[in-house]
């Protein structure tokens, strides 16, 4: 999946990835996609909930196995 901007939140756990996403998405233009990279499994539920609450569009979620463990990539499209 292609993103316009990438946000690395590796090593941070709830609620930091969501707080960092909230700050970063304010820097994007409408329609741009933000990729949030996290090793916090909670992002699988937290990011869709945050998108629903804030009105942004959850484009997708990917999981990968890295040498350090599972890595999650959430793709959020700025909608307002």
C-alpha positions in Angstrom: 0.0 0.0 0.0 1.3 3.5 -0.9 1.4 6.3 1.6 2.3 10.0 1.3 3.9 10.2 4.8 5.2 7.6 7.2 5.1 7.8 11.0 7.4 5.4 12.9 5.9 4.6 16.4 8.0 1.5 17.0 8.7 1.0 20.7 5.7 3.1 21.8 2.6 1.6 23.3 -1.0 2.7 23.8 -1.9 5.5 23.8 1.3 7.0 22.2 0.8 5.7 18.6 -2.7 7.2 18.6 -1.5 10.5 20.1 1.4 10.7 17.6 -1.0 9.9 14.7 -3.4 12.7 15.9 -0.5 15.2 15.8 1.0 14.0 12.5 -2.2 13.9 10.5 -2.8 17.6 11.2 0.3 18.3 9.0 -1.2 16.4 6.0 -3.4 17.8 3.2 -6.8 16.5 2.6 -6.7 13.1 0.8 -3.1 12.3 1.8 -2.4 8.9 3.3 -0.4 8.4 6.5 1.3 5.1 7.2 1.7 4.5 10.9 4.2 1.8 11.7 3.8 0.2 15.2 4.8 -2.9 17.1 1.9 -2.4 19.5 -0.7 -5.0 18.7 -3.4 -2.7 20.2 -3.2 -0.6 17.1 -5.3 -3.2 15.3 -8.3 -2.1 17.3 -7.3 1.4 18.4 -6.6 2.9 14.9 -10.0 1.9 13.4 -11.7 3.2 16.5 -9.8 6.5 16.3 -10.6 6.9 12.6 -14.3 6.4 13.3 -14.2 8.9 16.2 -12.3 11.5 14.3 -13.8 11.1 10.8 -10.6 10.0 9.0 -10.7 7.0 6.7 -9.0 3.8 7.6 -7.6 2.6 4.3 -6.0 -0.6 5.5 -3.8 -2.6 7.9 -0.9 -4.8 7.2 1.1 -7.1 9.4 4.7 -8.3 8.9 7.0 -10.5 10.9 10.2 -8.6 11.6 13.3 -9.9 13.4 12.2 -8.0 16.5 8.6 -9.3 16.4 5.3 -8.3 14.7 5.1 -5.0 13.0 1.8 -3.4 12.1 1.2 -0.8 9.4 -2.0 1.2 9.6 -2.9 3.4 6.6 -5.1 6.4 7.4 -6.4 8.9 4.8 -7.0 12.4 6.0 -10.7 13.1 5.4 -11.3 16.5 7.1 
